[in-house]
Amino acid sequence: MCDLLRDFGAMTEKVKAMERRLEDSEARLRDSETRLRDSEARLRDSEKRLTISENQILDLKNKEGTKVIFSAGIGEGDFSIGPFNTDRTLIYRRVIVNIGNAYNEATGIFTAPVSGVYYFNIFYHTGPTHGVHLSIYKNSQLMVVTSEHGSSPDRNDTGGNSVFLQLQPGDHVYVRLAANKYVWGSDHHTTFSGFLVTQM
């Protein structure tokens, strides 16, 4: 009976030792699972940050890649455009450059392809008879004007104006010639130009 009790006590100690080892193993397993979950969370966070960075780089590349530059002359030969009975949108037919194809040489209208700040300028040449009055419009809103009154002693006049405009995609910019005024239709004297300064 003593031997049996001694063996039972030894077995009990072995079972307790095995239970302790099992508990220790379970604790280590739980710790490993926690570390694994933390690692997975850090990995997901790193992947999100990487995706955000890649998107920011793509946005920068797209902004840098958008080029809008145009310049055009009247291109009607060496004679005057106008005078007309009503105001007219001028069509600058001789396109010198049109990067981004935002200027339409058939209508004389520039259409903004992207949101941003744009710069526009106009220059003209005119004679003494009727004078000149040119206006840059954004959509239907008058932005800037340049003009010269006709005067016989002053045989030829030149002038111009420029403006920065904040535009949204689809906004139109164009030049209007006032009624009873005219400009010289040369390829080289009367021009309309513009470019994208910065996207927004």
GIFEN-V228813 format. One record per pair of residues at least 4 apart in sequence whose ideal C-beta (glycine too) atoms are under 8 Angstrom apart, sorted by the first residue. I is the first residue (numbers start at 0). J is the second residue. D is the distance in Angstrom with one decimal. If there is no record, write none. Layout:
i=I j=J d=D
i=I j=J d=D
This chain:
i=0 j=4 d=6.3
i=1 j=5 d=6.1
i=2 j=6 d=6.2
i=3 j=7 d=6.2
i=4 j=8 d=6.3
i=5 j=9 d=6.5
i=6 j=10 d=6.3
i=7 j=11 d=6.3
i=8 j=12 d=6.5
i=9 j=13 d=6.4
i=10 j=14 d=6.3
i=11 j=15 d=6.3
i=12 j=16 d=6.2
i=13 j=17 d=6.3
i=14 j=18 d=6.3
i=15 j=19 d=6.4
i=16 j=20 d=6.4
i=17 j=21 d=6.1
i=18 j=22 d=6.3
i=19 j=23 d=6.2
i=20 j=24 d=6.2
i=21 j=25 d=6.3
i=22 j=26 d=6.3
i=23 j=27 d=6.4
i=24 j=28 d=6.2
i=25 j=29 d=6.4
i=26 j=30 d=6.3
i=27 j=31 d=6.3
i=28 j=32 d=6.3
i=29 j=33 d=6.4
i=30 j=34 d=6.4
i=31 j=35 d=6.1
i=32 j=36 d=6.4
i=33 j=37 d=6.4
i=34 j=38 d=6.2
i=35 j=39 d=6.3
i=36 j=40 d=6.3
i=37 j=41 d=6.4
i=38 j=42 d=6.2
i=39 j=43 d=6.4
i=40 j=44 d=6.3
i=41 j=45 d=6.2
i=42 j=46 d=6.3
i=43 j=47 d=6.5
i=44 j=48 d=6.5
i=45 j=49 d=6.2
i=46 j=50 d=6.4
i=47 j=51 d=6.4
i=48 j=52 d=6.3
i=49 j=53 d=6.3
i=50 j=54 d=6.4
i=51 j=55 d=6.4
i=52 j=56 d=6.4
i=53 j=57 d=6.4
i=54 j=58 d=6.4
i=55 j=59 d=6.5
i=56 j=60 d=6.3
i=57 j=61 d=6.3
i=58 j=62 d=6.3
i=59 j=63 d=6.1
i=60 j=64 d=5.8
i=61 j=65 d=6.6
i=62 j=198 d=4.7
i=65 j=99 d=7.3
i=65 j=112 d=7.3
i=65 j=113 d=5.4
i=65 j=195 d=6.6
i=65 j=198 d=6.1
i=66 j=98 d=5.1
i=66 j=99 d=5.7
i=66 j=195 d=7.1
i=67 j=98 d=6.6
i=67 j=99 d=3.9
i=67 j=101 d=5.1
i=67 j=111 d=7.9
i=67 j=112 d=6.2
i=67 j=113 d=7.4
i=67 j=117 d=7.3
i=67 j=193 d=7.9
i=67 j=194 d=6.1
i=67 j=195 d=3.9
i=68 j=96 d=6.0
i=68 j=97 d=7.8
i=68 j=98 d=4.4
i=68 j=99 d=6.9
i=68 j=193 d=7.7
i=68 j=194 d=4.2
i=68 j=195 d=7.4
i=69 j=94 d=7.2
i=69 j=96 d=6.2
i=69 j=97 d=4.7
i=69 j=98 d=7.1
i=69 j=99 d=7.5
i=69 j=101 d=6.4
i=69 j=102 d=3.9
i=69 j=109 d=6.7
i=69 j=192 d=6.5
i=69 j=193 d=5.9
i=69 j=194 d=7.3
i=70 j=94 d=7.8
i=70 j=95 d=4.4
i=70 j=96 d=5.2
i=70 j=190 d=6.4
i=70 j=191 d=7.6
i=70 j=192 d=3.9
i=70 j=193 d=7.9
i=71 j=91 d=3.5
i=71 j=92 d=7.3
i=71 j=93 d=6.0
i=71 j=94 d=4.8
i=71 j=95 d=6.1
i=71 j=97 d=7.5
i=71 j=102 d=6.3
i=71 j=104 d=6.6
i=71 j=190 d=6.7
i=71 j=191 d=5.6
i=71 j=192 d=7.3
i=72 j=91 d=6.0
i=72 j=92 d=7.9
i=72 j=93 d=4.2
i=72 j=95 d=6.6
i=72 j=185 d=7.1
i=72 j=186 d=4.5
i=72 j=187 d=6.1
i=72 j=188 d=7.6
i=72 j=189 d=6.5
i=72 j=190 d=5.0
i=73 j=80 d=6.1
i=73 j=89 d=7.0
i=73 j=90 d=8.0
i=73 j=91 d=5.7
i=73 j=92 d=6.9
i=73 j=93 d=6.9
i=73 j=182 d=6.9
i=73 j=183 d=7.6
i=73 j=184 d=4.7
i=73 j=185 d=6.6
i=73 j=186 d=7.1
i=73 j=188 d=7.8
i=73 j=189 d=4.5
i=73 j=190 d=7.7
i=74 j=91 d=6.8
i=74 j=92 d=3.9
i=74 j=93 d=2.9
i=74 j=184 d=7.5
i=74 j=186 d=5.1
i=75 j=80 d=5.8
i=75 j=92 d=6.9
i=75 j=184 d=3.3
i=75 j=185 d=8.0
i=76 j=184 d=5.8
i=76 j=185 d=7.5
i=77 j=183 d=7.7
i=77 j=184 d=7.1
i=77 j=185 d=5.8
i=78 j=183 d=7.9
i=78 j=184 d=5.5
i=79 j=125 d=7.8
i=79 j=126 d=7.0
i=79 j=181 d=4.4
i=79 j=182 d=6.8
i=79 j=183 d=6.0
i=79 j=184 d=6.1
i=80 j=89 d=7.0
i=80 j=176 d=6.9
i=80 j=181 d=5.9
i=80 j=182 d=5.3
i=80 j=183 d=7.6
i=80 j=184 d=4.7
i=80 j=189 d=7.7
i=81 j=87 d=7.1
i=81 j=129 d=7.1
i=81 j=176 d=5.6
i=81 j=179 d=7.8
i=81 j=180 d=5.9
i=81 j=181 d=3.3
i=81 j=182 d=6.7
i=82 j=129 d=5.0
i=82 j=178 d=7.2
i=82 j=179 d=4.7
i=82 j=180 d=5.9
i=82 j=181 d=4.9
i=83 j=87 d=5.1
i=83 j=176 d=7.2
i=83 j=178 d=6.1
i=83 j=179 d=7.6
i=84 j=178 d=6.0
i=84 j=179 d=7.6
i=85 j=178 d=5.2
i=86 j=175 d=5.1
i=86 j=176 d=6.8
i=86 j=177 d=5.6
i=86 j=178 d=5.4
i=87 j=175 d=6.7
i=87 j=176 d=5.0
i=88 j=106 d=7.3
i=88 j=107 d=5.2
i=88 j=108 d=7.1
i=88 j=173 d=5.2
i=88 j=174 d=7.0
i=88 j=175 d=5.8
i=88 j=176 d=7.9
i=89 j=107 d=5.4
i=89 j=133 d=7.4
i=89 j=173 d=7.6
i=89 j=174 d=4.6
i=89 j=175 d=7.1
i=89 j=176 d=5.3
i=89 j=182 d=7.5
i=89 j=189 d=8.0
i=89 j=191 d=7.1
i=90 j=104 d=7.3
i=90 j=105 d=7.3
i=90 j=106 d=6.6
i=90 j=107 d=3.7
i=91 j=102 d=7.9
i=91 j=104 d=7.0
i=91 j=107 d=5.8
i=91 j=174 d=7.7
i=91 j=189 d=7.8
i=91 j=190 d=6.9
i=91 j=191 d=4.7
i=92 j=104 d=5.7
i=93 j=186 d=4.8
i=94 j=102 d=7.0
i=94 j=104 d=5.1
i=95 j=190 d=7.9
i=97 j=101 d=7.4
i=97 j=102 d=5.2
i=97 j=104 d=7.6
i=99 j=112 d=6.1
i=99 j=195 d=7.6
i=101 j=109 d=5.6
i=101 j=110 d=5.7
i=101 j=111 d=6.7
i=101 j=112 d=5.3
i=102 j=108 d=7.7
i=102 j=109 d=4.9
i=102 j=193 d=7.7
i=103 j=107 d=7.1
i=103 j=108 d=5.3
i=103 j=109 d=7.5
i=103 j=110 d=6.9
i=106 j=173 d=7.8
i=107 j=173 d=5.6
i=107 j=174 d=6.8
i=107 j=191 d=7.6
i=108 j=171 d=5.1
i=108 j=172 d=7.4
i=108 j=173 d=4.6
i=109 j=119 d=7.6
i=109 j=171 d=6.9
i=109 j=172 d=4.4
i=109 j=173 d=6.7
i=109 j=193 d=6.0
i=110 j=169 d=6.5
i=110 j=170 d=7.3
i=110 j=171 d=5.7
i=111 j=115 d=7.4
i=111 j=117 d=6.7
i=111 j=166 d=3.9
i=111 j=167 d=6.6
i=111 j=168 d=5.8
i=111 j=169 d=6.6
i=111 j=170 d=4.5
i=111 j=171 d=7.9
i=111 j=172 d=7.4
i=112 j=168 d=6.3
i=113 j=168 d=5.9
i=113 j=195 d=7.1
i=113 j=198 d=5.6
i=114 j=166 d=7.0
i=114 j=167 d=5.3
i=114 j=168 d=6.1
i=114 j=198 d=6.5
i=114 j=199 d=5.1
i=115 j=165 d=7.5
i=115 j=166 d=6.6
i=115 j=195 d=5.3
i=115 j=196 d=6.9
i=115 j=197 d=5.7
i=115 j=198 d=4.3
i=115 j=199 d=5.1
i=116 j=163 d=5.8
i=116 j=164 d=7.2
i=116 j=165 d=5.3
i=116 j=166 d=7.7
i=116 j=195 d=7.8
i=116 j=196 d=4.7
i=116 j=197 d=5.4
i=116 j=199 d=6.6
i=117 j=163 d=7.1
i=117 j=164 d=5.3
i=117 j=165 d=7.9
i=117 j=166 d=5.5
i=117 j=172 d=7.3
i=117 j=193 d=5.7
i=117 j=194 d=6.8
i=117 j=195 d=5.5
i=117 j=196 d=6.3
i=118 j=161 d=6.8
i=118 j=162 d=7.6
i=118 j=163 d=5.4
i=118 j=164 d=8.0
i=118 j=193 d=6.1
i=118 j=194 d=5.8
i=118 j=196 d=5.4
i=119 j=135 d=5.8
i=119 j=161 d=6.4
i=119 j=162 d=5.7
i=119 j=164 d=6.6
i=119 j=172 d=5.9
i=119 j=191 d=7.5
i=119 j=192 d=7.0
i=119 j=193 d=4.0
i=120 j=159 d=6.2
i=120 j=160 d=7.0
i=120 j=161 d=3.7
i=120 j=162 d=7.8
i=120 j=191 d=7.8
i=120 j=192 d=5.4
i=120 j=193 d=7.2
i=121 j=133 d=5.7
i=121 j=135 d=6.3
i=121 j=145 d=6.5
i=121 j=159 d=5.5
i=121 j=160 d=6.1
i=121 j=161 d=7.6
i=121 j=174 d=5.6
i=121 j=190 d=7.0
i=121 j=191 d=5.3
i=121 j=192 d=7.9
i=122 j=157 d=6.9
i=122 j=158 d=7.3
i=122 j=159 d=3.9
i=122 j=188 d=7.3
i=122 j=189 d=6.7
i=122 j=190 d=5.1
i=123 j=131 d=5.5
i=123 j=133 d=5.8
i=123 j=145 d=6.9
i=123 j=147 d=8.0
i=123 j=157 d=6.6
i=123 j=158 d=6.0
i=123 j=159 d=6.5
i=123 j=182 d=4.8
i=123 j=183 d=7.4
i=123 j=188 d=7.1
i=123 j=189 d=4.8
i=124 j=155 d=6.8
i=124 j=156 d=7.4
i=124 j=157 d=5.0
i=124 j=182 d=6.8
i=124 j=183 d=4.2
i=124 j=185 d=6.5
i=124 j=188 d=3.4
i=124 j=189 d=5.7
i=125 j=129 d=7.8
i=125 j=130 d=6.7
i=125 j=131 d=4.2
i=125 j=147 d=6.1
i=125 j=155 d=7.3
i=125 j=156 d=5.2
i=125 j=157 d=7.7
i=125 j=180 d=8.0
i=125 j=181 d=6.4
i=125 j=182 d=5.3
i=125 j=183 d=5.9
i=126 j=149 d=7.9
i=126 j=154 d=6.9
i=126 j=155 d=6.1
i=126 j=156 d=7.6
i=126 j=181 d=7.8
i=126 j=183 d=6.9
i=127 j=149 d=5.5
i=127 j=150 d=5.8
i=127 j=151 d=5.2
i=127 j=152 d=7.8
i=127 j=153 d=6.0
i=127 j=154 d=5.7
i=127 j=155 d=7.5
i=127 j=156 d=7.7
i=128 j=149 d=5.4
i=128 j=181 d=7.6
i=129 j=149 d=5.2
i=129 j=179 d=6.1
i=129 j=180 d=5.5
i=129 j=181 d=5.1
i=130 j=146 d=7.0
i=130 j=147 d=5.3
i=130 j=148 d=4.6
i=130 j=149 d=3.7
i=130 j=150 d=7.9
i=130 j=156 d=7.8
i=130 j=180 d=5.8
i=131 j=145 d=7.7
i=131 j=146 d=6.1
i=131 j=147 d=5.1
i=131 j=156 d=7.1
i=131 j=158 d=7.4
i=131 j=176 d=7.7
i=131 j=180 d=5.2
i=131 j=181 d=6.7
i=131 j=182 d=5.4
i=132 j=144 d=6.9
i=132 j=145 d=7.9
i=132 j=146 d=4.2
i=132 j=176 d=7.3
i=132 j=177 d=3.7
i=132 j=180 d=4.7
i=133 j=144 d=7.1
i=133 j=145 d=5.3
i=133 j=146 d=7.1
i=133 j=160 d=7.7
i=133 j=174 d=5.7
i=133 j=175 d=7.0
i=133 j=176 d=6.0
i=133 j=177 d=7.6
i=133 j=182 d=7.1
i=134 j=141 d=5.6
i=134 j=142 d=7.5
i=134 j=143 d=7.1
i=134 j=144 d=4.9
i=134 j=174 d=7.0
i=134 j=175 d=4.7
i=134 j=177 d=7.2
i=135 j=141 d=8.0
i=135 j=142 d=4.8
i=135 j=143 d=5.1
i=135 j=144 d=7.9
i=135 j=160 d=7.1
i=135 j=162 d=5.9
i=135 j=172 d=6.6
i=135 j=173 d=7.6
i=135 j=174 d=5.8
i=136 j=140 d=6.4
i=136 j=141 d=5.9
i=136 j=142 d=6.3
i=136 j=171 d=7.8
i=136 j=172 d=6.9
i=136 j=173 d=5.6
i=136 j=174 d=7.6
i=136 j=175 d=6.0
i=137 j=142 d=5.2
i=137 j=164 d=5.5
i=137 j=166 d=7.2
i=137 j=170 d=6.2
i=137 j=171 d=7.3
i=137 j=172 d=5.6
i=138 j=170 d=6.0
i=138 j=171 d=5.5
i=142 j=162 d=5.2
i=142 j=164 d=6.5
i=142 j=172 d=8.0
i=143 j=160 d=4.8
i=143 j=161 d=7.4
i=143 j=162 d=4.6
i=144 j=160 d=6.8
i=145 j=158 d=5.0
i=145 j=159 d=5.6
i=145 j=160 d=4.0
i=146 j=158 d=7.6
i=146 j=177 d=7.8
i=146 j=180 d=7.9
i=147 j=156 d=4.3
i=147 j=158 d=5.6
i=157 j=188 d=7.1
i=163 j=196 d=6.9
i=164 j=170 d=8.0
i=164 j=172 d=6.6
i=165 j=199 d=7.2
i=166 j=170 d=4.1
i=166 j=172 d=7.2
i=172 j=193 d=6.9
i=174 j=191 d=5.3
i=176 j=180 d=5.9
i=176 j=181 d=7.3
i=176 j=182 d=6.5
i=182 j=189 d=4.8
i=183 j=188 d=5.2
i=183 j=189 d=5.8
i=184 j=189 d=6.9
i=185 j=189 d=6.4
